Amino acid sequence: MTYTLITANRNYSSWSLRPWLLMKALGIPFAERFEPFTKPDNYENFRKFSPTGQVPVLIHGDRTIADSLAIALYLGERHEGIWPAEEEARVFAQGAVCEMHGGFGHLRNDCTMNVGVRVTPKPMSEGLRRNVERVRELFETGLSRFGGPWLAGADFSAVDAFYAPVAFRVRTYGLNVGQGQRWVDHVLAHPAMQQWEAEALAEDWREEAHEAELAAAGVVTADYRK
């Protein structure tokens, strides 16, 4: 039974990237369906296919699984590699995924994801500083404890997919994640991330609300989008 994954704009949709990258990196076949952000509030349009009015959404037979973490949990019951096999690595990965899913609000709001630009950010708020320090700590802890090159060891897993949008943010805003930059560079070089970035750069439209968030984040110094 084929999976269908519904995602939105490559430039903006960090939540879409997570299950898309997870499935691509682990070789889990799926059909793609693209539903772009076309206005500041897409809730009513997205409600036609998503019970939450948001993306991503995984459709599997008569099941509709909304929310990136729910998708990871669903896939984890059906495919090896979603979570690390070794218990300590798995505990770390699951905790880090849940922390990303439920936290880092300042990082999300102050450093909105936009793959195709580079920004000199405005001075950090205390909340953003704490978020970046915590990201640095997570990256460095994972790499030192489990040996890399991925956050929970030798193999790509859900924790790498969930922090992949942060890698784009680190590059866009020049955020300092210390020794965690080694993981950032590694994940940005992954073929699936390269594909996502190429598709982001090829997008030829802008969405007003996301562009306003970008303008509020700092000064755009380079724009590589079409």
C-alpha positions in Angstrom: 0.0 0.0 0.0 1.6 3.3 -1.2 2.3 6.2 1.1 1.3 9.7 -0.1 3.1 12.6 1.7 1.6 16.1 1.4 4.0 18.9 1.8 4.2 22.7 1.2 6.8 25.2 0.0 10.4 24.1 0.0 11.6 27.5 1.0 9.4 27.9 4.1 7.9 24.7 5.3 10.3 23.3 8.0 7.6 20.9 9.2 7.2 19.4 5.7 11.0 18.8 5.4 11.1 16.5 8.4 9.1 13.5 7.2 10.0 14.1 3.6 13.7 13.9 4.4 13.2 11.0 6.8 11.5 8.9 4.1 13.9 9.9 1.4 17.0 9.2 3.4 15.8 5.8 4.6 14.6 4.8 1.1 10.9 4.5 2.1 8.9 4.9 -1.2 6.1 7.5 -1.3 4.1 9.6 -3.7 4.4 13.3 -3.3 1.6 15.8 -3.3 2.4 19.5 -3.1 0.0 22.0 -1.5 1.7 25.4 -1.4 1.2 28.3 1.0 -0.7 30.7 -1.2 -1.8 33.2 1.5 -1.1 34.2 5.1 -3.8 31.8 6.4 -4.2 28.5 4.5 -6.2 26.8 7.2 -9.5 26.5 5.2 -7.8 25.2 2.1 -5.7 22.7 4.0 -8.6 21.5 6.0 -9.8 19.8 2.8 -7.1 17.2 3.3 -5.7 17.7 6.8 -7.7 17.5 10.0 -5.3 20.0 11.6 -5.4 22.4 8.7 -1.6 22.1 8.5 1.1 20.1 6.7 2.7 17.7 6.5 0.2 14.9 6.2 0.8 11.2 5.4 -1.9 9.3 3.7 -1.7 5.5 4.0 -4.8 3.7 2.6 -7.8 5.0 4.5 -5.6 6.5 7.3 -4.6 10.2 7.4 -1.7 10.9 9.8 -1.2 14.6 10.4 1.8 16.1 12.3 5.4 15.4 11.7 6.0 13.5 15.0 2.9 11.4 14.5 4.2 10.5 11.0 7.6 9.5 12.5 5.9 7.4 15.2 3.7 5.7 12.5 6.6 4.9 10.3 8.7 3.7 13.2 6.2 0.9 13.8 6.6 -0.2 10.1 10.2 0.5 9.1 13.6 -0.1 10.6 16.0 2.8 11.0 13.5 5.5 12.0 15.0 5.2 15.5 18.5 4.0 16.5 18.7 0.3 17.4 21.0 0.9 20.3 19.0 1.8 23.4 21.0 4.8 24.7 21.1 6.3 21.3 17.4 5.7 20.9 16.6 7.4 24.2 18.7 10.4 23.2 17.1 10.6 19.7 13.5 10.3 20.9 14.1 12.9 23.6 15.7 15.3 21.2 12.9 14.9 18.7 10.2 15.6 21.3 12.1 18.6 22.5 12.3 20.0 18.9 8.6 19.2 18.3 7.4 21.0 21.4 10.0 23.7 21.9 12.5 26.2 20.4 9.8 28.8 19.9 12.2 31.7 19.8 14.3 30.0 17.1 11.2 29.3 15.0 9.9 32.8 15.3 13.1 34.9 15.2 14.9 32.8 12.6 12.1 31.8 10.2 13.2 29.1 7.7 14.0 30.4 4.3 16.3 28.1 2.4 17.3 30.4 -0.4 18.6 33.5 1.4 21.4 34.6 3.7 20.6 37.1 6.5 22.5 39.3 8.9 20.2 38.8 11.9 19.0 41.4 14.3 20.5 41.2 17.8 19.5 38.1 19.6 16.8 38.1 22.2 17.6 36.3 25.4 15.1 33.6 24.4 16.8 33.1 21.0 20.2 33.0 22.7 19.1 30.2 25.0 17.5 28.3 22.1 20.7 28.4 20.1 22.8 27.4 23.1 20.6 24.4 23.6 20.8 23.4 20.0 24.6 23.6 20.2 24.5 21.5 23.4 22.3 18.9 21.7 24.5 18.6 18.6 27.7 18.4 20.5 26.3 15.9 23.0 25.0 13.6 20.3 28.2 13.7 18.3 30.5 13.1 21.3 28.4 10.4 22.9 27.6 8.4 19.8 30.6 9.1 17.6 28.8 10.7 14.6 28.6 11.5 11.8 24.9 11.7 12.6 23.4 12.9 15.9 22.7 9.5 17.3 25.6 7.6 15.8 26.7 6.1 12.5 23.2 6.0 10.8 20.7 8.7 9.8 17.6 8.6 12.0 14.5 10.7 12.9 16.6 13.0 15.1 18.6 14.1 12.1 15.4 14.7 10.1 13.8 16.7 12.9 16.8 19.0 13.2 17.5 19.3 9.5 15.5 22.6 9.2 17.8 24.0 12.0 20.7 23.2 9.7 19.2 25.5 7.1 18.6 28.1 9.7 22.2 27.9 11.0 23.4 28.6 7.4 20.8 31.3 6.7 21.5 33.3 9.8 25.1 32.4 10.5 24.2 30.9 13.9 27.1 29.5 16.1 26.6 25.9 17.1 30.2 25.2 18.0 31.4 21.7 17.2 27.8 21.0 16.0 28.7 22.7 12.8 30.2 19.3 11.8 26.8 17.8 11.7 25.3 20.8 10.0 27.7 20.5 7.2 27.2 16.8 7.0 23.4 17.0 6.8 23.4 19.9 4.3 25.6 17.7 2.0 23.1 14.8 2.0 21.6 14.2 -1.5 18.0 14.5 -0.2 18.8 17.9 1.4 20.5 18.9 -1.8 17.3 18.0 -3.7 15.1 19.9 -1.3 17.4 23.0 -1.6 17.4 22.8 -5.4 13.6 22.7 -5.4 13.5 25.6 -3.0 15.7 27.7 -5.2 13.5 26.9 -8.2 10.3 28.2 -6.6 9.4 31.4 -8.4 6.7 32.8 -6.0 6.8 34.5 -2.7 4.2 34.3 0.1 3.5 37.6 1.8 3.4 36.5 5.5 6.6 34.4 5.3 8.5 37.2 3.5 7.4 39.6 6.2 8.8 37.3 8.9 12.0 37.2 7.0 12.2 41.0 6.8 11.7 41.2 10.5 14.5 38.7 11.2 17.3 40.9 9.9 18.9 42.2 6.7 18.9 39.9 3.7 22.4 40.0 2.3 21.9 37.4 -0.5 18.9 35.9 -2.2 19.6 32.8 -4.4 15.9 32.1 -5.2 14.6 32.2 -8.7 
